[in-house]
């Protein structure tokens, strides 16, 4: 191998490794959402990688679960502009929070497999980007005239936390939607907010 070929080879290996990592995370998201007991071997097989590759990226099940959570939240944070481009702001706000809740519920459903400190670290790492995303959603709603101005994004994020506490299945989804309507009635302009007085 010549000196010129070496960087190209390493670059190809890095690209393949990054592609494998994303494939593992995407498959793990699907399988863990279906069943908290999905095995590491099952995840590797579905992702089309060997067990050794999986364990090189994620030495423990906990490492994988937390990486899936971080990956999901980052994808969601990155999706704000596209969500706002395809839906009216208030609908985008609701859709975005329902998706966030589904990611958090997957993580909570696997809570016994994780150490509290590790979970807290993952939440802390993703908190600031999530608040930035919520700020963008709220700003769009305020500009659209559907939500009153002056709301603190961190307060709204805390308020929406009920979404990841509702039960699983259709009953939980329905309850989450009812609660969302209560919150939206409280933060809309002309719908019980300060702007309507």
N, C-alpha and C positions, 0 to 999 in steps of 0.2 A: 504494500500500500504506500503510495507516495504521500509527501507532506500535504499536497494539495487535496488529496482525497480524504484525509483524516477529518478535517472539519465538516466536510459534506456528510461523511458517515455518521459522525456524532449528531449532526443536525437532523439527519433522517431518523436516528434512534430516538432523539428527544421528541420529534414530531409523533412517532409511533407510540411512545410512552404517554404523551399527552392525550392522544386519541384513545388509547386503552383506558386511561383514567376516567375520561368523560363517559366512555361506554359503560364502564363499571358503575359509575355514579347514576347514570340514567336507568340502567337495569335494576340496580339496588333500590332506587326510588320506587319503581313499579312493583317489585316483588315484596318489599317491606310494607308498602301500602296495602297490598293484598293480604299479607300474613307476617306478623312480627317474628315468626319462627323460621322464616326463609333462611336456608343455610348459606354459608359462604361458598361452598362448592356449587350449589344451585345458581348463585349469582354469577360466579365465574363462568360456568357453562353457558348460561343464557347470554352473557356478555361476549362470548366467543374468545375467552382468554383462559390460560392455564391457571391452576391454583397458585402456582409460584408467582405469576404476574400479579394476581390479586393481592397476595400477602406482601409483595414488595411495595405496593402502593399503600396498603392498609394492613399493618401487622396484626391488628386485633379487630374484632367485630365492633367494638366501641369506636375505634378510629373511623371505620367505614360509616357507621350510623351518623356520627357527628359531621363527617365530610359530606354526606348526603344532605343533611340539614343545611349546612353552610351553602352548598351548591344550589339547593332549591331556593333559598332566600336570595342569593345573589342573582339568580335567573329572574326572580320576581321583581327585585329592585330594578334590574335592567329592563324589565318589560313595561315600566310605567309610561314611557313615551308612546309605545305602540298601542297600549291599552287606551290611552287618551285619544289617540288618532283614530281609533275604530269605534269608540263609544262616546256618548255624551258624558261630561265629567262626573255627574252623580252616579251613573251606571258604572263607569270605570272605577270609581271609589269603591262601590259595593263589590264588584267582581274581584278587584284586587285584594280586598280584605278577606273575601271568602276563600280565595286561593291561598293566601297566607295562613289562614286558619287550618286549611287542610294539611299544609306542610307541618305546622306546629302540632296538630293532633297526631300525625304519624310519629313525630318525635316523642310526644308524651306517651303514646301507646307502647313505646319501647323503653320507657323510663327505667324499668327494673334492670335492663341490660347496661345501664349507664351509671357512672358515678355522678353525684350531684354537682361536684366541683367542675367536672368536665362539661356538663350540660350548661352550667352557669357561664362558663368561659365562652361557649359557643353563642349563647344568647347575648353576652356582653359584646362580642366581636361583631355581631350582626345588627346590634341595636341602632348605632349611629346611621348606617346606610338606610335602614328601614325608616327612621325618622325623616331623613332627607326625602325618601320616596313619598311618605305621607304628606310632607310639606308641599311637594309638587302637585299631588292630587288635590289637596285642600285649596291651593292657589288657583288651580283650574276651576274648581267649583265656585270659589269666590268671584273669579273673573266672569264666570257664566251666570252669576247672580242666584245660584241655587243654594249656597251655603253662606251663612253670615261671616263677616270678617272677624279677625281678632282671636280665632281659636288657636290654642297651643297644640302643635302636632303631637307632642309627647303625651298631652292629656287625652287627645283623641285616640292615640294608639293604646293607652291604658284602658280607656273606656271600651274600645272594641275587643278587649281581651276576653269577653264572654264567648266570643266565637270559638275559641279553642277549649272551652269548658263544657260546651253542649255535648250531649250524648252522640254515639255513633248512629249510622243509618239514617233513613228518611225522617224519622222523628226529630233527630238532632238537627238535620238540615232545615226542617220546617221551623223548629224553635229558633234557630239562628236567624232565619229570615224575619220572623216576627220581631225579634229583639232589634235587628238592624233597622226595621221601620220605626221603632220607638226612638232609637238614637237619631235617625235621620230627621224625624219630626222635631227633635230638640235642637238640631244644628242648622236646619234650613232657615232661609230668610222668610219672614212672613208666616212661619209655622211654629209659633211658640218661642222663637228666639227673641233676643233683645231688640232686633231690628223691627219686629212687628208691633212694638208698643208705641 
